Amino acid sequence: MNYPLKVHVSAVRLRNYGCGGCYAQLLVDTVIDQKKLELDGTLLYSFSQVHLVPGDYNARLLKSSKDPGTSPLYDEYELVLPDRTIWRGTVTGISE
């Protein structure tokens, strides 16, 4: 699989939801194509905890929700982690 994009992760936050925190989401601040984007994705991958830390990753745009040049909200990206697992995140925020 080809992962042509370079993504810089600058921050990772954990949000717990549900039954005493039984459902956890990662909120990840990134720079993708010179845009500061927040990605939202799950903490678990195949029942294992994802180890996503600040740094540089290879990625690919999995699904674009809009025409080029419009808001990237709801676009989906896949990042390749150091252990070769894939983490999928959806754009839920944009900043300057």
Residue pairs with C-beta under 8 A, 6 or more apart in sequence:
1 60
2 60
3 58
3 59
3 60
3 78
3 80
4 58
4 60
5 32
5 33
5 58
5 59
5 60
5 61
5 77
6 56
6 57
6 58
6 59
7 30
7 31
7 32
7 56
7 57
7 58
7 59
7 77
7 79
8 30
8 31
8 55
8 56
8 57
9 28
9 29
9 30
9 52
9 53
9 54
9 55
9 56
9 57
9 79
10 29
10 30
10 31
10 54
11 28
11 29
11 54
12 26
12 27
12 28
12 29
12 52
12 53
12 54
13 26
13 27
13 28
14 24
14 25
14 26
14 27
14 43
15 24
15 25
15 26
15 27
16 22
16 23
16 24
17 23
17 24
17 25
24 42
24 43
24 44
25 40
25 41
25 42
25 43
26 39
26 40
26 41
26 42
26 43
26 50
26 52
26 87
26 89
27 38
27 39
27 40
27 92
28 38
28 39
28 40
28 41
28 52
28 89
29 36
29 37
29 38
30 36
30 37
30 38
30 39
31 37
32 59
32 77
35 72
35 94
36 94
36 95
36 96
37 72
37 91
37 93
37 94
37 95
38 91
38 92
38 93
38 94
38 95
39 77
39 89
39 90
39 91
39 92
40 89
40 90
40 91
40 92
41 50
41 87
41 88
41 89
41 90
42 50
42 88
43 49
43 50
44 50
45 85
45 86
45 87
46 85
48 85
50 81
50 85
50 87
51 81
51 82
51 83
52 79
52 81
52 87
57 79
57 80
57 81
58 79
58 80
59 77
59 78
59 79
59 80
60 77
60 78
61 75
61 76
61 77
62 76
62 77
62 78
62 88
63 75
63 76
64 72
64 75
65 73
65 74
65 75
65 76
66 72
66 73
66 74
66 75
71 94
72 91
72 94
73 91
73 92
73 94
74 90
74 91
75 90
75 91
76 88
76 89
76 90
76 91
77 88
77 89
77 90
77 91
78 86
78 87
78 88
79 86
79 87
79 88
79 89
80 86
81 87
